[in-house]
Amino acid sequence: MDATTPNTQPRPFSIKLWPPSENTRIMLVDRMSKNLSCPTIFTQKYGSLSKEEAVISAKQIEDIAYATATHHYGKGSDGDGSFAVQLYAKECSKLVVEVLKSITEVEEEKKIVKSEVVSGSRGQTFFDISKGPRAFIEADEARKLLQPLMEPENSYTKICFSNRSFGFGAARVAEPILVSLKHKLREVDLSDFIAGRPESEALEVMNIFSKALDGCDLKSLNLSNNALGEKGVRAFGLLLKSQTNLEELYLMNDGISEKAARSVCELIPSTERLRVLHFHNNMTGDEGAVAISQVIKRAPLLEDFRCSSTRIDSEGGTVLSEALEMCANLKKLDLRDNMFGIEAGLALSKSLYKHVNLTELYISYLNLEDDGAISISNVLKQTAPNLEILEMSGNDITADAAPSLASCIESKHCLTRLNLAENEFKDEGTTHISKALEKGHDKLEEVDMSINCIRRVGAQVLAEALVHKPAFKFLNLNGNFISDEGIEELKRIFEKSPHLLGSLDENDPEGGDEDDDDYELESDLNDLNVNGKE
């Protein structure tokens, strides 16, 4: 028998960071549910969820973040998966804050609704069953819930069936009622109205509602949170095809892929009057973005466009940005949480030149980097004089882009909120931003410079620039590298108004690079003239 020579060559060793273990995912859901329900700086500001609601929301957030990170990792450009892990964590953090912010938005919406509805069913114009418990409803309950709509000579022009899951029987009850109302309906909200139903039943319910509402002359249609996909979009085909005067269309969190996006483009006959199009949290991708860009090109009156968290990369982002040049009336633009990159960022900067009426711009988590941020800043400086909200967090922007961005910010005297979190401005970049905010900006309410590698000097300069603003409400410097002495200095600056300074519980006083010390930056402060002295 021949002896086999053992292989003494060392085997290559590698660690795969993605995907995370099931135990890790469960632990993250538990941590997020506590952040949504327990006292924190964010729950104190926006409100909190019950423990049951927090667990449900945390699971949904983790699912979305996991899917987004897996989609990126599947492209094969992430080696050990380290970027996927970072993206996973960023998505979870961002979505937790969005959920908490939505609590405030819901309460405000309830106040608005309450003021819109006249007491007494005969005078009401808005019929809303969404405020009750989230539940399945069948035929018997549907008859009771929809009874007011059957009253003769009622005045309802707006209906909201959200938050109740209609089965086949309930849909059949609603069908003749909707047929009797459709000549006067102007706003229809069918968001989240088939949750938990088997696909076959859900599609049948959508077909029933679509047929019943076919031909109504709507101004606003909300089909969000229904996991439509292409089949669902086509189930609403009769309703969509009959809309020629639509002003608002909401298709958020609908599982809309590139095929479903093409169906939307195909089925909506006219978007000439469209003012609001919200397309948040879908699986659109680049090909879907091309289809949506066709809708945008046919919507010259568009004022409010949201296409955030839709998995659009550079190619789709470029096409979408070019289409936005046609929307000269745009006031609100939200493209957050897509993988645009520098090239799409440059295309976006060109379209922004046309948007002189812009008041809110949300372009966080687009991988813009310095080149994209500089290009956008240079263009934005020349347009949008009434800009109120600017969000550019999570774009890997460094101090090199700070002078251009600061010059842009300095020209925006209507700013109420500035979010530059999760970048790498450090003290140098923060000082440029602080100088831009020193004079004017009397309407400024909130600045977020968290997680920016800021140390003592940058934090101090920013605090001094903001503390005396008449409308100022909140400064977030958490997650930076401010020394203990710097923390004490911040507390001294905000001594008379400590509520204006956010929590610093995630600050790391020992973090940062050794060559980023305060002494080196302080030697340059005179050149930057941060205190306005000669």
ZAVO-800578 format. One line per 4 residues: number of its first residue (from 0); their letters; for each residue x negated, y, z of C-alpha. Coordinates in nm, 4 decimals, m for minus. Each point is the difference from the previous one (the first is absolute). Layout:
NUM	a	X:Y:Z; ...
// end
This chain:
0	mdat	0.0000:0.0000:0.0000; m0.1412:0.3377:m0.1000; m0.0380:0.2527:0.2745; 0.1843:0.3232:m0.0661
4	tpnt	m0.2006:0.3117:0.0586; 0.1946:0.2396:0.2187; 0.0743:0.3450:m0.1455; m0.1910:0.2470:0.2154
8	qprp	0.1155:0.3094:m0.1921; 0.2079:0.2332:0.2212; 0.3597:0.0206:m0.1089; 0.1340:0.3469:m0.0819
12	fsik	0.2084:0.1350:0.2859; 0.2888:0.2407:m0.0516; 0.2902:0.1247:0.2036; 0.3394:0.0701:m0.1517
16	lwpp	0.1879:0.2706:0.1895; 0.3211:m0.0367:m0.2018; 0.2589:m0.1330:0.0501; 0.0391:0.0388:0.3788
20	sent	0.1112:m0.2977:0.2080; 0.3650:m0.0458:0.0893; m0.0882:0.0635:0.3644; m0.1585:0.3346:m0.0936
24	riml	0.3124:0.1025:m0.1879; 0.2233:m0.0922:0.2942; m0.2215:0.1969:0.2409; 0.0152:0.3051:m0.2282
28	vdrm	0.3810:m0.0167:m0.0187; 0.0125:m0.0137:0.3805; m0.2313:0.3009:0.0302; 0.1992:0.2041:m0.2531
32	sknl	0.3307:m0.0838:0.1682; m0.1398:0.1425:0.3238; m0.1177:0.3138:m0.1825; 0.3525:0.0442:m0.1361
36	scpt	0.1788:m0.0478:0.3320; m0.2396:0.1035:0.2796; m0.1022:0.3561:0.1010; m0.2748:0.1411:m0.2252
40	iftq	m0.0759:0.3446:m0.1394; 0.1981:m0.0877:m0.3125; 0.3058:m0.1425:0.1784; 0.0028:0.3076:0.2221
44	kygs	0.0038:0.2181:m0.3111; 0.2368:m0.1964:m0.2268; 0.1898:m0.2402:0.2282; m0.0241:m0.3768:0.0452
48	lske	0.1808:m0.3192:m0.0983; 0.1576:m0.2606:0.2236; m0.2102:m0.3119:0.0537; 0.2203:m0.2006:m0.2375
52	eavi	m0.0155:0.2661:m0.2729; m0.3750:0.0376:0.0499; m0.0643:m0.3721:m0.0530; 0.2049:m0.0018:m0.3235
56	sakq	m0.1730:0.3159:m0.1309; m0.3461:m0.1276:0.0972; 0.0550:m0.3237:m0.1942; 0.1155:0.1940:m0.3056
60	iedi	m0.3015:0.2346:0.0229; m0.2422:m0.2915:0.0293; 0.1578:m0.1768:m0.2985; m0.0332:0.3113:m0.2182
64	ayat	m0.3600:0.0681:0.1104; m0.0989:m0.3639:m0.0497; 0.1528:m0.0062:m0.3500; m0.1752:0.3255:m0.0968
68	athh	m0.3408:m0.1193:0.1238; 0.0436:m0.3432:m0.1624; 0.0911:0.1676:m0.3304; m0.3261:0.1958:0.0122
72	ygkg	m0.2080:m0.3021:0.1061; 0.1483:m0.2059:m0.2841; m0.1704:0.2251:m0.2538; m0.3287:m0.1627:0.0943
76	sdgd	m0.2002:0.3194:0.0606; m0.0136:m0.0226:0.3788; m0.2608:m0.2710:0.0645; 0.0378:m0.0938:0.3656
80	gsfa	0.3359:0.1776:0.0344; m0.1257:0.2811:0.2249; 0.1823:0.2666:m0.1996; 0.3208:m0.2051:0.0135
84	vqly	m0.0304:m0.0069:0.3804; m0.0445:0.3788:0.0103; 0.2942:0.0488:m0.2357; 0.2116:m0.2353:0.2136
88	akec	m0.0764:0.2004:0.3148; 0.0596:0.3362:m0.1739; 0.3350:m0.1142:m0.1388; 0.1170:m0.1220:0.3409
92	sklv	m0.1045:0.3232:0.1713; 0.1606:0.2181:m0.2657; 0.3283:m0.1918:m0.0061; 0.0324:0.0022:0.3805
96	vevl	m0.0158:0.3800:m0.0056; 0.2484:0.0143:m0.2906; 0.2483:m0.2157:0.1928; m0.0276:0.2254:0.3058
100	ksit	0.0370:0.3138:m0.2122; 0.3131:m0.1476:m0.1562; 0.1645:m0.0043:0.3451; m0.0049:0.3801:0.0048
104	evee	0.1201:0.0137:m0.3606; 0.2972:m0.2276:0.0785; 0.1018:0.2149:0.2962; m0.0172:0.3134:m0.2131
108	ekki	0.2048:m0.1705:m0.2705; 0.2658:m0.0915:0.2573; 0.0241:0.3652:0.1022; 0.0405:0.1048:m0.3629
112	vkse	0.2643:m0.2638:m0.0635; 0.1881:0.1045:0.3105; 0.0108:0.3593:m0.1202; 0.1166:m0.1041:m0.3466
116	vvsg	0.3004:m0.2032:0.1065; 0.3189:0.1830:0.0897; 0.1972:m0.1562:0.2870; 0.3068:m0.1924:m0.1104
120	srgq	m0.0083:m0.2597:m0.2783; 0.1992:0.2104:m0.2453; m0.2701:0.2697:m0.0083; m0.3039:m0.2282:m0.0063
124	tffd	m0.2180:m0.0158:m0.3090; m0.2624:m0.2483:0.1272; 0.0880:m0.3604:0.0875; m0.2864:m0.1730:0.1852
128	iskg	m0.0106:m0.3493:0.1571; m0.3789:m0.0083:0.0462; m0.0069:0.1248:0.3593; 0.1475:m0.3198:0.1465
132	praf	m0.1997:m0.3128:0.0866; m0.1921:m0.1660:m0.2845; 0.2082:m0.3048:m0.0851; 0.1537:m0.2292:m0.2604
136	iead	0.3564:0.0872:m0.0937; 0.2579:m0.2181:m0.1685; 0.3468:0.0671:m0.1397; 0.1962:0.0555:0.3242
140	eark	m0.2494:0.2459:0.1493; m0.0360:0.1759:m0.3351; 0.3772:0.0685:m0.0055; m0.0229:0.1644:0.3430
144	llqp	m0.3177:0.1976:m0.0744; 0.1173:0.1286:m0.3373; 0.3551:0.0851:0.1098; m0.0569:0.3797:m0.0070
148	lmep	m0.0952:m0.0253:m0.3685; 0.3446:m0.1433:m0.0749; 0.1881:0.2952:0.1445; 0.1923:0.1907:m0.2693
152	ensy	m0.1379:0.3370:m0.1044; m0.3258:m0.0455:0.1945; m0.2800:0.2458:m0.0800; m0.3014:m0.2290:m0.0056
156	tkic	m0.2656:0.0866:m0.2578; m0.2967:m0.1624:0.1761; m0.0226:m0.3565:0.1358; m0.2744:m0.1850:0.1884
160	fsnr	0.0221:m0.3784:0.0402; m0.3579:m0.0355:0.1244; m0.0997:m0.2198:0.2950; 0.2868:m0.2506:m0.0547
164	sfgf	m0.0552:m0.3176:m0.1983; 0.2927:m0.0621:m0.2375; 0.0906:m0.3587:m0.0810; 0.2016:m0.1101:m0.3022
168	gaar	0.3340:0.0336:0.1853; m0.0819:0.3480:0.1311; m0.1043:0.1080:m0.3499; 0.3317:m0.1155:m0.1404
172	vaep	0.1796:0.2098:0.2627; m0.2115:0.3044:m0.0884; 0.0437:m0.0415:m0.3766; 0.3539:0.1435:m0.0491
176	ilvs	m0.0692:0.2723:0.2560; m0.3056:0.1184:m0.1913; 0.1892:m0.0145:m0.3281; 0.2663:0.2294:0.1478
180	lkhk	m0.2636:0.2461:0.1248; m0.2494:0.0075:m0.2833; 0.1573:0.2927:m0.1835; m0.0906:0.2276:0.2911
184	lrev	m0.3141:m0.1597:0.1473; m0.3158:0.2110:m0.0400; m0.2440:m0.1670:0.2428; m0.0325:m0.3754:0.0618
188	dlsd	m0.2416:m0.1622:0.2475; m0.0245:m0.3790:m0.0348; m0.3397:m0.0324:0.1664; m0.0590:m0.3128:0.2084
192	fiag	0.3483:m0.1431:m0.0645; m0.0842:m0.3637:m0.0897; m0.2684:m0.0799:0.2603; m0.0411:m0.3669:0.0811
196	rpes	0.2352:m0.1247:m0.2725; m0.1003:m0.2882:m0.2313; m0.1182:0.1268:m0.3371; 0.3006:m0.1375:m0.1903
200	eale	0.2482:0.1663:0.2367; m0.1975:0.3258:0.0104; m0.0051:0.0221:m0.3801; 0.3737:m0.0672:m0.0176
204	vmni	0.0691:0.2718:0.2589; m0.2128:0.2469:m0.1978; 0.1851:m0.0895:m0.3191; 0.3354:0.0620:0.1718
208	fska	m0.1052:0.3418:0.1296; m0.1570:0.0930:m0.3335; 0.3157:m0.0877:m0.1928; 0.2238:0.1805:0.2496
212	ldgc	m0.2063:0.3196:m0.0206; m0.0618:m0.0154:m0.3755; 0.0830:0.3382:m0.1521; m0.0044:0.2102:0.3154
216	dlks	m0.1745:0.3353:m0.0386; m0.2622:m0.0081:0.2740; m0.2475:0.2642:0.1082; m0.1792:m0.2277:0.2477
220	lnls	m0.0557:m0.3789:0.0056; m0.1968:m0.1873:0.2677; m0.0766:m0.3702:m0.0628; m0.3001:m0.0248:0.2365
224	nnal	m0.0918:m0.2907:0.2294; 0.1784:m0.2668:m0.2011; m0.2894:m0.2142:m0.1335; 0.1432:0.0505:m0.3472
228	gekg	m0.2758:m0.1204:m0.2285; 0.0811:m0.0136:m0.3699; 0.3123:m0.2135:0.0573; 0.1388:0.2510:0.2501
232	vraf	m0.0681:0.2982:m0.2254; 0.1839:m0.1712:m0.2841; 0.2851:m0.0966:0.2348; 0.0572:0.3739:0.0411
236	glll	m0.0250:0.0476:m0.3772; 0.3606:0.1146:m0.0580; m0.0250:0.2646:0.2706; m0.3424:0.1251:m0.1095
240	ksqt	0.0911:0.0157:m0.3687; 0.3074:0.2127:0.0722; m0.1914:0.2748:0.1807; m0.0612:0.3066:m0.2139
244	nlee	m0.0065:0.2741:0.2667; m0.2089:m0.1653:0.2706; m0.2026:0.2467:0.2084; m0.1379:m0.2293:0.2720
248	lylm	m0.1113:m0.3653:m0.0277; m0.1502:m0.2011:0.2873; m0.1596:m0.3405:m0.0704; m0.2245:m0.0460:0.3050
252	ndgi	m0.1165:m0.3351:0.1382; 0.1807:m0.1908:m0.2751; m0.2669:m0.2486:m0.1064; m0.0168:0.1657:m0.3401
256	seka	m0.2703:m0.1590:m0.2144; m0.1189:0.1179:m0.3413; 0.2914:m0.1844:m0.1689; 0.2518:0.1544:0.2378
260	arsv	m0.1544:0.3443:m0.0621; 0.0434:m0.0482:m0.3733; 0.3634:m0.0949:0.0658; 0.0538:0.3245:0.1917
264	celi	m0.1450:0.1948:m0.2917; 0.2212:m0.1898:m0.2436; 0.3291:0.0148:0.1932; 0.0121:0.3665:0.1033
268	pste	0.1263:0.1820:m0.3118; m0.0659:0.3549:0.1095; m0.2332:0.1581:0.2536; 0.0227:0.3547:m0.1316
272	rlrv	0.1641:0.1205:0.3232; m0.2044:m0.2160:0.2385; m0.1452:0.2062:0.2852; m0.0950:m0.2731:0.2511
276	lhfh	m0.1613:m0.3379:m0.0765; m0.1268:m0.2092:0.2921; m0.1829:m0.3218:m0.0835; m0.1832:m0.0762:0.3266
280	nnmt	m0.1361:m0.3433:0.1013; 0.0423:m0.2119:m0.3099; m0.2205:m0.2441:m0.1940; m0.0124:0.2215:m0.3064
284	gdeg	m0.3660:m0.0292:m0.0992; m0.1572:0.1643:m0.3042; 0.2454:m0.1340:m0.2580; 0.2941:0.1046:0.2151
288	avai	m0.1547:0.3455:0.0363; m0.0042:0.0302:m0.3786; 0.3750:m0.0732:m0.0072; 0.0742:0.2472:0.2794
292	sqvi	m0.2058:0.2639:m0.1813; 0.2496:m0.0245:m0.2873; 0.2823:0.0850:0.2409; m0.1989:0.2966:0.1294
296	krap	m0.0655:0.1328:m0.3488; 0.3773:0.0150:m0.0523; 0.0575:0.1855:0.3288; m0.1069:0.3626:m0.0542
300	lled	0.1976:0.1208:0.3055; m0.1667:m0.2430:0.2444; m0.0725:0.1720:0.3325; m0.0702:m0.2863:0.2413
304	frcs	m0.1974:m0.3093:m0.1122; m0.1103:m0.2754:0.2364; m0.2007:m0.2938:m0.1327; m0.1962:m0.1027:0.3107
308	stri	m0.1160:m0.3525:0.0917; 0.0667:m0.1397:m0.3479; m0.3312:m0.1822:m0.0700; m0.0942:0.2301:m0.2851
312	dseg	m0.3664:m0.0064:m0.0999; m0.2085:0.2371:m0.2132; 0.1580:m0.0740:m0.3389; 0.3582:0.0366:0.1195
316	gtvl	m0.0919:0.3002:0.2157; m0.1481:0.1773:m0.3015; 0.3103:m0.0599:m0.2138; 0.2290:0.1072:0.2823
320	seal	m0.2029:0.3151:0.0662; 0.0097:0.0969:m0.3662; 0.3789:m0.0467:m0.0074; 0.0353:0.2316:0.2999
324	emca	m0.1252:0.2875:m0.2152; 0.3516:0.0087:m0.1466; 0.1527:0.0801:0.3414; m0.0566:0.3722:0.0362
328	nlkk	0.2691:0.0301:0.2710; m0.1603:m0.2475:0.2407; 0.0156:0.1060:0.3661; m0.0786:m0.3236:0.1865
332	ldlr	m0.2498:m0.2613:m0.1231; m0.0809:m0.3160:0.1974; m0.2457:m0.2484:m0.1524; m0.1470:m0.1348:0.3234
336	dnmf	m0.1506:m0.3429:0.0460; m0.0916:m0.0985:m0.3551; m0.3405:m0.0941:m0.1454; m0.0349:0.2934:m0.2414
340	giea	m0.3732:0.0529:0.0297; m0.1998:0.2899:m0.1431; 0.1162:m0.0254:m0.3619; 0.3702:0.0160:0.0866
344	glal	m0.0818:0.2746:0.2513; m0.1505:0.2096:m0.2782; 0.3117:m0.0569:m0.2131; 0.2162:0.1009:0.2942
348	sksl	m0.1941:0.3244:0.0431; 0.0830:0.0979:m0.3580; 0.3729:m0.0539:0.0527; m0.0006:0.1950:0.3276
352	ykhv	m0.0921:0.3140:m0.1919; 0.3573:0.0002:m0.1373; 0.1652:m0.0321:0.3426; 0.0207:0.3593:0.1143
356	nlte	0.3112:m0.0711:0.2109; m0.1582:m0.2787:0.2058; 0.0691:0.0247:0.3752; m0.0920:m0.3523:0.1198
360	lyis	m0.2876:m0.2163:m0.1288; m0.0701:m0.3462:0.1424; m0.3098:m0.1599:m0.1569; m0.1441:m0.2051:0.2867
364	ylnl	m0.1614:m0.3424:m0.0482; m0.0630:0.0380:m0.3736; m0.3780:m0.0683:0.0030; m0.0607:0.3470:m0.1413
368	eddg	m0.3505:0.0339:0.1496; m0.1893:0.3283:m0.0338; 0.0317:0.0405:m0.3769; 0.3765:m0.0457:0.0004
372	aisi	0.0470:0.2205:0.3065; m0.2149:0.2799:m0.1448; 0.1828:m0.0043:m0.3328; 0.3415:0.0092:0.1664
376	snvl	m0.1091:0.2736:0.2419; m0.1356:0.2214:m0.2768; 0.3244:m0.0241:m0.1965; 0.2273:0.0278:0.3021
380	kqta	m0.1740:0.3227:0.1017; 0.1334:0.1612:m0.3173; 0.3589:m0.1202:0.0302; 0.2737:m0.0877:0.2524
384	pnle	m0.0237:0.3239:0.2036; 0.2842:m0.1121:0.2284; m0.1452:m0.3391:0.0935; 0.1184:m0.0942:0.3503
388	ilem	m0.1232:m0.3572:0.0500; m0.3297:m0.1479:m0.1208; m0.0956:m0.3579:0.0879; m0.3276:m0.1489:m0.1285
392	sgnd	m0.0880:m0.2522:0.2715; m0.1868:m0.3255:m0.0623; m0.1753:0.1041:m0.3227; m0.3687:m0.0454:0.0935
396	itad	m0.0541:0.3758:m0.0270; m0.3301:0.1240:0.1435; m0.1474:0.3370:0.0938; m0.1180:0.0418:m0.3603
400	aaps	0.3607:0.0647:m0.1083; 0.0812:0.2209:0.2973; m0.0939:0.3401:m0.1563; 0.2388:m0.0529:m0.2941
404	lasc	0.2759:m0.1310:0.2235; m0.0516:0.2826:0.2481; 0.0235:0.2581:m0.2781; 0.3311:m0.1537:m0.1066
408	iesk	0.1355:m0.0080:0.3565; m0.1020:0.3613:0.0591; 0.2331:0.1083:m0.2814; 0.3030:m0.1894:0.1380
412	hclt	0.1484:0.2378:0.2551; 0.3347:m0.1818:0.0138; m0.1536:m0.3224:0.1331; 0.1880:m0.1554:0.2921
416	rlnl	m0.1703:m0.3420:0.0048; m0.3502:m0.1111:m0.1024; m0.1024:m0.3668:0.0215; m0.3597:m0.0892:m0.0840
420	aene	m0.0312:m0.2997:0.2343; m0.2103:m0.3109:m0.0671; m0.2645:0.1671:m0.2141; m0.3677:0.0759:0.0687
424	fkde	m0.0150:0.3775:0.0381; m0.2222:m0.0103:0.3084; m0.0888:0.3313:0.1678; m0.1225:0.1685:m0.3158
428	gtth	0.3178:m0.0600:m0.1992; 0.2217:0.0749:0.2984; m0.1692:0.3362:0.0432; 0.0798:0.0934:m0.3602
432	iska	0.3656:m0.0968:0.0543; 0.0108:0.1939:0.3270; m0.1340:0.3141:m0.1642; 0.2710:m0.0259:m0.2664
436	lekg	0.2690:m0.0124:0.2688; m0.1300:0.2833:0.2190; 0.1820:0.2908:m0.1614; 0.3688:0.0043:m0.0801
440	hdkl	0.1817:m0.3356:m0.0125; 0.2470:0.1252:0.2587; 0.2522:m0.2697:m0.0986; m0.2410:m0.2873:0.0637
444	eevd	0.1481:m0.2530:0.2452; m0.2037:m0.3199:m0.0248; m0.3547:m0.1039:m0.0937; m0.1234:m0.3596:m0.0024
448	msin	m0.3771:m0.0514:m0.0196; m0.0096:m0.3330:0.1845; m0.2558:m0.2691:m0.0905; m0.2415:0.2352:m0.1791
452	cirr	m0.3325:m0.0620:0.1790; 0.0394:0.3436:0.1654; m0.2200:0.0829:0.2984; 0.0012:0.2789:0.2569
456	vgaq	m0.0775:0.3030:m0.2171; 0.2488:m0.0823:m0.2768; 0.2762:m0.0678:0.2518; m0.0693:0.3247:0.1849
460	vlae	m0.0036:0.2146:m0.3133; 0.3272:m0.1519:m0.1245; 0.1708:0.0413:0.3366; m0.0999:0.3655:0.0255
464	alvh	0.1321:0.0652:m0.3515; 0.3422:m0.1438:0.0869; 0.0764:0.0580:0.3662; 0.1429:0.3520:m0.0432
468	kpaf	0.2123:m0.0652:m0.3109; 0.3533:0.1232:0.0849; 0.1851:m0.3048:m0.1366; m0.2599:m0.2673:0.0793
472	kfln	0.1265:m0.3195:0.1677; m0.2439:m0.2904:m0.0343; m0.3693:m0.0752:m0.0655; m0.1081:m0.3622:m0.0425
476	lngn	m0.3723:m0.0622:0.0507; 0.0261:m0.3577:0.1227; m0.2373:m0.2719:m0.1190; m0.3036:0.2293:m0.0373
480	fisd	m0.3424:0.0137:0.1695; 0.0459:0.2941:0.2371; m0.2292:m0.0014:0.3030; 0.1314:0.0187:0.3554
484	egie	m0.1176:0.3610:0.0134; 0.1866:0.0658:m0.3240; 0.3197:m0.1466:0.1455; m0.0270:0.2332:0.2978
488	elkr	m0.0540:0.2923:m0.2373; 0.3157:m0.0925:m0.1941; 0.1985:m0.0128:0.3230; m0.1323:0.3451:0.0902
492	ifek	0.1009:0.1408:m0.3400; 0.3523:m0.1429:0.0367; 0.0202:0.0735:0.3724; 0.3070:0.2243:m0.0381
496	sphl	0.1717:m0.2322:m0.2486; m0.1180:m0.3590:0.0615; 0.3025:m0.1408:m0.1850; m0.1491:0.1217:m0.3294
500	lgsl	m0.2926:m0.2449:0.0254; 0.0739:m0.3642:m0.0849; m0.1278:m0.3011:0.1892; m0.3723:m0.0791:m0.0165
504	dend	0.0275:m0.3548:0.1367; m0.1676:m0.1512:m0.3089; m0.2877:0.2471:m0.0069; m0.3478:m0.1586:0.0122
508	pegg	m0.2476:0.2412:0.1627; m0.2929:m0.2286:m0.0879; 0.0945:m0.0565:m0.3638; m0.1515:0.1472:m0.3138
512	dedd	m0.3470:0.0082:m0.1522; m0.2943:0.1281:0.1965; m0.0869:0.2557:m0.2680; 0.3490:0.1514:0.0255
516	ddye	m0.0679:0.1714:0.3317; 0.1550:0.3296:0.1005; m0.3254:0.1899:0.0147; m0.0674:m0.0317:m0.3741
520	lesd	0.3431:0.1257:m0.0938; m0.0043:0.2864:0.2492; m0.3110:0.1343:m0.1709; 0.2041:0.0367:m0.3196
524	lndl	0.3114:0.1614:0.1494; m0.1242:0.3550:m0.0402; m0.0307:m0.0543:m0.3764; 0.3609:m0.1185:m0.0140
528	nvng	0.1146:0.3077:0.2019; 0.2700:m0.2035:0.1717; 0.0858:0.2702:0.2518; 0.0231:0.2740:m0.2566
532	ke	m0.3082:0.1804:0.1391; m0.2731:0.1553:m0.2046
// end
